[in-house]
Amino acid sequence: MPVWYRLDPGPSASRNLEVDCLVPRWGDIAHQLTQNSRIVLIVQASSGAGLRWLQIQGTARPVEAPDWPALLPRWISPVQPDALYLVVRVTPSRIDLIDEDLGWGVQETLEW
């Protein structure tokens, strides 16, 4: 299911690489994350001749007090975003870069 995401701009000295995702509350994924916090994100490159994407595996946890103006700076709906979206913070444990510009199946992995 497509979700909005952004890298967490928090102080780099106190946290690892993290990604905040807005998950629609009307979808099953919000409920499924309460049952199993393991998650896989696929982020496709928006430019380039061939296919290139990141596959991020990690753990998701709900964000208690999301910074809505930073997450949705152009929000104009009278409905509060918290009523529509759950914000989860994904902490990666493995990141794979797949780059078909370099050849079919070329992959680089960062794991910790």
C-alpha positions as CSV (number, residue, x, y, z in Angstrom):
1,M,0.0,0.0,0.0
2,P,1.5,3.4,-0.9
3,V,2.2,5.7,2.0
4,W,3.8,9.1,2.4
5,Y,7.2,9.1,4.0
6,R,10.0,11.5,5.0
7,L,13.4,11.1,6.7
8,D,13.2,12.1,10.3
9,P,15.1,15.4,10.6
10,G,15.8,15.0,14.3
11,P,19.2,15.5,15.8
12,S,21.5,13.0,14.2
13,A,23.7,12.6,17.2
14,S,20.9,11.1,19.3
15,R,19.2,8.8,16.7
16,N,19.9,6.4,13.9
17,L,18.5,6.8,10.4
18,E,14.7,6.8,10.7
19,V,11.8,7.3,8.3
20,D,8.4,8.6,9.3
21,C,5.4,7.2,7.4
22,L,1.8,8.2,7.2
23,V,-0.3,5.1,7.2
24,P,-4.1,5.5,6.4
25,R,-6.2,4.6,9.4
26,W,-8.9,3.2,7.1
27,G,-6.5,0.5,5.8
28,D,-5.7,-2.8,7.5
29,I,-2.0,-1.9,7.7
30,A,-2.5,0.2,10.8
31,H,-4.0,-2.7,12.6
32,Q,-1.5,-5.2,11.2
33,L,1.4,-3.1,12.6
34,T,0.0,-3.4,16.1
35,Q,0.2,-7.2,15.7
36,N,3.6,-7.3,14.0
37,S,6.0,-4.3,13.9
38,R,8.3,-5.7,11.2
39,I,8.0,-3.7,8.0
40,V,9.4,-3.5,4.5
41,L,9.4,-0.1,2.6
42,I,10.1,0.1,-1.1
43,V,11.2,3.6,-2.3
44,Q,11.5,3.9,-6.0
45,A,13.9,6.4,-7.6
46,S,12.1,9.2,-9.4
47,S,14.7,9.6,-12.0
48,G,17.2,7.6,-14.1
49,A,17.0,5.5,-17.2
50,G,16.6,2.1,-15.5
51,L,14.9,0.8,-12.4
52,R,16.4,1.8,-9.1
53,W,14.9,1.5,-5.6
54,L,15.6,1.1,-1.9
55,Q,14.2,-1.8,0.0
56,I,14.2,-0.9,3.7
57,Q,13.6,-3.6,6.3
58,G,13.0,-2.6,9.9
59,T,10.7,-2.1,12.8
60,A,7.8,0.4,12.9
61,R,6.5,2.1,16.1
62,P,3.7,4.6,16.4
63,V,4.7,8.3,16.9
64,E,2.8,9.6,20.0
65,A,2.9,13.3,19.1
66,P,3.5,13.8,15.4
67,D,4.7,17.1,14.0
68,W,1.8,17.5,11.6
69,P,3.0,20.9,10.0
70,A,6.3,19.3,9.1
71,L,4.7,16.1,7.8
72,L,1.8,17.8,5.9
73,P,2.9,21.4,5.4
74,R,0.1,22.1,2.9
75,W,-2.8,20.5,4.8
76,I,-6.0,22.5,4.3
77,S,-8.7,20.0,5.2
78,P,-11.0,20.8,8.1
79,V,-10.5,17.2,9.2
80,Q,-7.6,16.8,11.5
81,P,-4.8,14.6,9.9
82,D,-4.7,12.5,13.1
83,A,-8.2,11.3,12.3
84,L,-7.1,10.0,8.9
85,Y,-3.5,8.9,9.4
86,L,-1.3,7.0,11.8
87,V,2.3,8.1,11.9
88,V,4.8,5.3,12.3
89,R,8.6,5.7,12.7
90,V,10.6,3.0,10.9
91,T,14.0,2.2,12.2
92,P,15.9,0.2,9.5
93,S,17.8,-2.9,10.3
94,R,18.8,-3.5,6.6
95,I,18.8,-1.3,3.5
96,D,19.2,-2.8,0.0
97,L,19.9,-0.6,-3.1
98,I,18.8,-2.4,-6.3
99,D,20.1,-0.6,-9.4
100,E,19.4,-2.0,-12.8
101,D,21.4,0.8,-14.4
102,L,24.4,-1.2,-13.4
103,G,23.0,-4.5,-14.6
104,W,20.1,-6.8,-13.8
105,G,19.9,-7.7,-10.1
106,V,22.8,-5.5,-9.0
107,Q,22.4,-5.0,-5.3
108,E,24.3,-3.3,-2.5
109,T,23.4,-4.0,1.1
110,L,23.8,-2.1,4.4
111,E,22.9,-4.2,7.4
112,W,23.3,-3.6,11.1
